Amino acid sequence: MANQDPQPEIYTTSHTFDAALGTIAANTSNVVSIFTNQANNEEVRLYAIAVQVLDDTDGSSAATFIDFNVAIGVGPNYVPSNSFDIGWLHTNLANGGQVLAFSSPILCLFQQPLQITVTNNSAITAPAERKVQITLIGELAIQKVACR
């Protein structure tokens, strides 16, 4: 429930690809659902995405193997309709990172599931472990209605 209109929101998901026991095949997906906890008269607008790929064995920023795609699912559809490469968007801890601003906001209405799907584009060999953190930057707002 929004305490102010609009209310800034940041949603972060973590996707782990653990190859400790063997190789993870290419095109393996990891899906995480986000619960926005919005009321029936509110909407979530997502304006930007930031990505950080971590070498989970020591928690440092991954210097190699950052070949991942992401898809943002809202309700029954993906927005945009295809997944996109996030390797170039990878946040290097030394340079402060990058944020991709969407050309138009992604809108999530009441009871629409919001899912983030991360897919590795090539195999991850043992003993590597990668954690992909996706941060969505947006706002929670009360829906505006036209009254006569």
Order of alpha helices (4+ residues) and beta strands (2+ residues): beta-beta-beta-beta-beta-beta-beta-beta-beta-beta
